[in-house]
Amino acid sequence: MNVPFFSKTQFDLLYGNSKDLVFFLKQDDQTFRYIYVNPSARLIFKECPIKRLLQEMVSTEHLNDIQSNYLKAIDEQTETTFQDFFLFSDVQLVNETTVKPILFEGQQYILAITKEVSVEKEIEEKYAFMQSLLSMTVDPTIVVTNEGKIFDMNPKFEDVFGYTLKDWRGKHYLNFPFIPSDERNSVESHVESNLKGEAKSSVLVKRMKSSGDVGTFLVSYSPIRKDGQVVAMYILLQEVSDELELKESLRNTRHILESYKRAISTAAMVIMINPTGKIDYVNELFVDVTGYKRDEIIGKPFQTLNTNRQGSDFLNTLWDTLLSEKIWRGEMRNQTKFGSVYWGDTTVIPLFNEHNELENILVFQFDITDKKSVMTELRNIEKTFKLITENTNDLIAITSDDGMVLYTSPSHDKLLNFENEQMLGRFYSEMVAEEDQHLWNEELFERLNSGEEMRFEMRLKRTNGELIWTETSIIAVQDADREKVFQHVIVSREISERKKLEERLRFMAYHDNLTQLPNRSFLLKEFPDLVQKANQLESSIAVLYLDGDDFKSVNDEFGHDIGDEFIRHFGIALQASVRTEDLVARIGGDEFVILINNVSKNPNEQKLQITSIIDRIQTSLKEGWKIKNTSFTPTSSIGIAFYPEHGATIDELLEKADVALYEVKRLGKNQYLIFDEYQ
């Protein structure tokens, strides 16, 4: 099959010995028919392509790309070049095709020449990659493909961790020895989430360096995209140099609270109140909002800020809530120095000391004055409503009286990934988490339509299934077009971080900040429940009062950092020696308390049970542990008392166990004694 202006002989003379793949095709409507191919090109076809159509010889996944580039060259009547190239994969060949359109006597032809340019393209892409990496060369950096294979690493990574690109390129990153086996699932999950754009871009980890030291690193993830798809991931490990300073700042609850106050000062007003109700501290945002200078407000009663619209009953209820060790949350109507009113979305947290005495009251206030104004205007002015909702981070929605969505603010797309069009005509309850569906019921609508404003916390679902906490207010407004028909205006503010903060503060109030074990306050709070359970089971509770033998010498010889780590290991050893239903607490210094539940009241069986547990404790301590290549095998003296035999309250039992402990110390340490055995 010859072409008048270009014979088969001419084609073979020009391209017969070429290593490039050469195709000569004739346009046939919107497709192409093969006229000639050279020997190199013939090798890629299972059958002879001559006189066959393009779609008969090319796979579907490549057809559209080839055909569109052929048609582009014809439409523009100019030479066109396109590539089949993907660096971050196992494909080894990279092809570049040049397409030349030829028009002869009204018939359109295509001459396509395909060359392998793998080496050139890898150099080009590698150069771009290295340029982007230059900004991170001061810290260890690796690049992994979306399949988890190591593609590249910088010299700093090789130097810090002792691995080389030559040995590790192409291997899976989870095989790095510095990733502990018990962390591999979480590391893999974190990387996969980042590849999908669903997780935090950084996380704090500990990793072994080539020097043998364990370093703390902030690991940051940066996706590499091609054509909108994530093809690889930069992983940068930045060593944290102020870990010792951080440890020092965590030595007591006050330091921790100060760090939290600094973290939220830009977003919330922070007020610290003493047990007498007087203000001890306010942050800068409080000064900006209220107009009070610090020396004008510190030492004044908290009631100074109250507008008297929330009277003594309100304050008494607030105070009773705090004294019952509960966190109070709600709205406060306060006034500035100049008499103007501001509303605060308020969280009030009572802080108790180790003697379970109220030490301070911490108040967080988010200024919601604008939000309150918006809610008022929403009832009357639709134009103002739209203006505000289009520019707020709060989630604002309007539904029909049966809960069908009529409008959602753009913030739904930002926070939940729901676009307005996706929700229109659907029920708002579809966004509510299953755990909170009970809030969305007929009673709710009846109360709304009777004029009540409903306010509660609930979780909303993102499109990916993830849940966020919100504080939600709902009011009913008269439908503009239909009498006795209401629409519901729903305003939700995300409070996920606040919920986490509340849980963290609650944990700190009842746990020792060094060992993370329960503290004395926790014992006082939990013991009545343990007593009730023991009475139901007709069993006893053993109170073991432990005092480490010569622990002070560890601090004296090795310093406080080693001493702190020693105490942490001691707490871990105690936890490992008892059952999950038992309770281990640190009540100060080197003193620990263990509550053993469900102990027999029979004296012989009782002693056998306690002896078995103490044997496990002593065995665990004898095995000891290492801290910075130093082995420790401590001992402990133990005093024991039983409920109800030796007392009915935790204070009575601790006092008698302490008496037994004192006698053990007098007799020579590393022993145990039950309260009534030495009398």
Sequence and secondary structure as in RCSB ss.txt:
>XXXX:A:sequence
MNVPFFSKTQFDLLYGNSKDLVFFLKQDDQTFRYIYVNPSARLIFKECPIKRLLQEMVSTEHLNDIQSNYLKAID
EQTETTFQDFFLFSDVQLVNETTVKPILFEGQQYILAITKEVSVEKEIEEKYAFMQSLLSMTVDPTIVVTNEGKI
FDMNPKFEDVFGYTLKDWRGKHYLNFPFIPSDERNSVESHVESNLKGEAKSSVLVKRMKSSGDVGTFLVSYSPIR
KDGQVVAMYILLQEVSDELELKESLRNTRHILESYKRAISTAAMVIMINPTGKIDYVNELFVDVTGYKRDEIIGK
PFQTLNTNRQGSDFLNTLWDTLLSEKIWRGEMRNQTKFGSVYWGDTTVIPLFNEHNELENILVFQFDITDKKSVM
TELRNIEKTFKLITENTNDLIAITSDDGMVLYTSPSHDKLLNFENEQMLGRFYSEMVAEEDQHLWNEELFERLNS
GEEMRFEMRLKRTNGELIWTETSIIAVQDADREKVFQHVIVSREISERKKLEERLRFMAYHDNLTQLPNRSFLLK
EFPDLVQKANQLESSIAVLYLDGDDFKSVNDEFGHDIGDEFIRHFGIALQASVRTEDLVARIGGDEFVILINNVS
KNPNEQKLQITSIIDRIQTSLKEGWKIKNTSFTPTSSIGIAFYPEHGATIDELLEKADVALYEVKRLGKNQYLIF
DEYQ
>XXXX:A:secstr
  BTTB HHHHHHHHTT SSEEEEEEEETTEEEEEEE HHHHTT SS  TT BHHHHS HHHHHHHHHHHHHHHH
HTS EEEEE  SSSS    EEEEEEEEEETTEEEEEEEEEE HHHHHHHHHHHHHHHHGGGTTS EEEEETTSBE
EEE HHHHHHH   HHHHTTSBGGG TTS GGGHHHHHHHHHHHHTT S SEEEEEEE TTS EEEEEEEEEEEE
ETTEEEEEEEEEEE S HHHHHHHTSSHHHHHHHHHHHHTTTSEEEEE TTSBEEEE HHHHHHH   HHHHTTS
BGGGGB SSS HHHHHHHHHHHHTT  EEEEEEEE TTS EEEEEEEEEEEE TTS EEEEEEEEEE HHHHHHH
HHHTT HHHHHHHHTT SSEEEEE TTSBEEEE THHHHHH   HHHHTTSBGGGGB GGGGGGSSHHHHHHHHT
T  EEEEEEEE TTS EEEEEEEEEEEE SSSTT EEEEEEEEE HHHHHHHHHHHHHHTB TTT  B HHHHHH
HHHHHHHHHHHHT EEEEEEEEETTTHHHHHHH HHHHHHHHHHHHHHHHHHS TTSEEEEEETTEEEEEEEEE 
SSHHHHHHHHHHHHHHHHHHHHH EEETTEEE   EEEEEEEETTS SSHHHHHHHHHHHHHHHHHHTSS EEEG
GG  
